[in-house]
Amino acid sequence: MNVVVAGVCDWIAVHFVWHRFMVPMNRLARLTAVPALAVSALAAAAGPPPAEPGAAFYALVIANNSSLDPGRAPLQFADDDGAGYFELLEPQVNEALLLAVLDAETQRRHPGLAARARPPSRRELAAAVDRLARRMTEDRAAGRKAVLYLVYAGHGQKSPAGEGSITLLDGLFGRTDLFDKVIARLPATFIHLIVDACDSYSFVHARGALAAGPSYGPAITEQLSRRAPERHPELGLVLSTTREQESHEWSAIRAGVFSHQVRSALSGAADVNGDGRVEYTELAAFVASANQGVEEARGRVDLLARPPALDRAVALTDIRRSTRQGYLLLPQGLSGRLWVEDERGVRAAELNKQKDRMAALALPAGRRYYLRGGAREAPFEVPKPGAVVDAGGLAWGALPLAARGAVEDAYQARLFSVPFGPSFYRGYVASVGEAPVSIREKLDLAP
């Protein structure tokens, strides 16, 4: 059965009681059984769900399977990644735009989404930028922050002039285009740029072709540091920098490995200090831990995650904000590799959870899900936005052999094989010389 707290306010109220009276956090299942009247009273005392006042959020997701190079095969799942990013971000933002042509299987798994999408062409991209620029101009004039998630999944390559480019239906879109026709035209307070493409818009191949080799992260960092931060301190970067033979697409879950890990992180799995926010260092450490067990160089995912120079502590996402999502609470005691799939077979999030820490995942509301781990699963529903499901109260059963999303390849055995928590995070940020977030002893999503 589901153990559902009526809303995020109730969850925050229960957390207040925990901290106020030092109740151990692994007793959540008992606390959620508080009579409805008492929970409502606690919710009223807690106030409305936490939000970020004076801010508007937008998402522009571009995905393209096709290749303009006859020698490079089309991708299989870039459109699925676009659909996944859109469905993750759309409940969190004021407006989300999708530029993608979804294939038949993706349309079946994401019914109704094709009608909301536009082709990933230069013309449609220009129209989307115009629309967002108008809305952001209004936001800034009204004193609101404007925050954009700009996402691309697809092929990347060098143009005839040698400039790194991403691939649209009707041509290449180069780095100069990106900065001059997109970034510079948007009066955004912050832009979170997420790119899963061959070298993430420069140099050589990761999502599309070529032989195995080292990450080009340092070279990309040096190149971008000469132009992007000084000109655009509002721009943050999350880039796949792997160089690989075959694009790192995971056929069992119809997704790119990098994008699957990033979406998992943004769902809350990377929130190492339990404050509800996922900062750039947390995302980077989460992806590093997810790939730690992959021994074959050609199977590993590398990334560059760099926060905006304007505010290096800005959050990529904050699941405390009032959104159209619900929440799955993973209590202490539940540990190991866990993943959540919905009734369509779409894997929404995955992590390797430490036993002694709590975690929370934000999920689109109004769907039936399956929490899976090892050879067992627990069905649950997120009935409405703001609802919180306690995984400690779910009924587990045997995982059917033919369950959607079961994987037989090396990714199933090795990805997410290392637990992610404060110890791994501290070691990671020390190794890259970044300032860590403050680690809390307990999950606390109260404002």
C-alpha positions, 0 to 999 in steps of 0.5 A: 500500500501507499503511505501518503502524506497529504502534501508537501506542507504536511511533510515539512510539518512532520519534519518540524516535529522530528527536529523539535522533539529529536524523534529518530528519522527512521520512524517516518512510517509511524509518523505518517499514520498520524490522524488526518486532522492532526496532520492538517493542523501541523500543515497549517502551522507549517505554512505554504510549500516553499517557493522561490519568490520573484522568479520565473522558470523556463525550459527549452529542450531540443532533441534530434536523432538524425545526422547530417553526416552520411557516415554517421548513423542516426541516434536511437534515443535522443528523442526519448531523452528529449521527452524525458527532460521535458517531462522532468522539467515541465512540472517545475517551470512556468513554460516548457518548449520541446523541439523534437520529432518523436519516433513511433515508439517514443510517441507510444511511451509518451502519449500526447507529447508529439502534439506539443513538440515542434521540429528541431529546426533553425526556424523553430529554434529562433521562434522559441528564443523570440518567445522566451526573450519576450517573456523574460523581458517582461519578468525582468521589467517586473522585478522577477528573476528569469531562469532557463534550462536549455537542453540539447540531446543529439549528434554534434560534429565539426562544421566545415569551418572547424567549429564545434556544432550541434545538429538540427534537422536543417543544418549545423548550429555552431558555437557562434550561433549558440552564443550570438543567436540564443544566449546573448538574446535571452535576458535571463538571470541564469541559464543552465545549459545541458548538452548531451552530444558528441563532445558537447559542442566542440572537438570530437565525438562521444555521443556519435562516433570515433575510437575510445580515448580520454575525456576532453573536459580539460580542453573544453574548460580551457576553451570556454573559459576564454569566452563564456564566463566573461561574456555570460556570467549567468551561464552554467554548464553541464556537458557530456565530455566523453569520447566514445565509439558508440554514443553511450545509449542504453537500449534497455531503458531507451536513453543516453546514459549521461542524460539518464544520470543527469535526470536522476540527479535533478530528480533529487538523487544528487542532493547529498546534504538533504536541503532539497537543492542540487548544486553543480558540485553535487550533480558532478559527484553523483555522475562520477559515483554512478560511473565509478564501477564501470571499468571499461573506458569506452563505457564510462561517462565523463562530464564537465559541470561548471556553475554560473560565475555570477553565483557558484552556489546557485542550485540547478534544481530545488525540489522544495519549490512549489511545483506540479510534482509529488515526492517519493521519500526513501527512508533510512534503512533502505539502501543499495541500487534503486530505480523508479519506473512508471507504468509506461516503462520509462525509468524516471530516476536511479541511484545507489543509496546509503543505508544511513541517509534519507533521500527524496525524489521528485516525480510527476504526479498522477502516475503509477510507479514501481520502485525496484531494486535487486529482484524485488519491486514495490508499486506506488502512486503519486496521486497529486502534486505535493503528495509524498509517498513514504517508501518505508510503508510500501509492499514489496514483491518479487520482480517479474522476469519480464518487467519492463526495464530489466537489463542484461548488459554491463550497464545493469551490472556496473552503473550505480554500483557505488553508493552516493553519499557524503563520503564519496562527495567529500572525496570528489570535491576535494579531488577537483578542488571545488568548495563543498556544500554544507553536509547536514546530518538529517534530511531537512526540506523545510524552508 
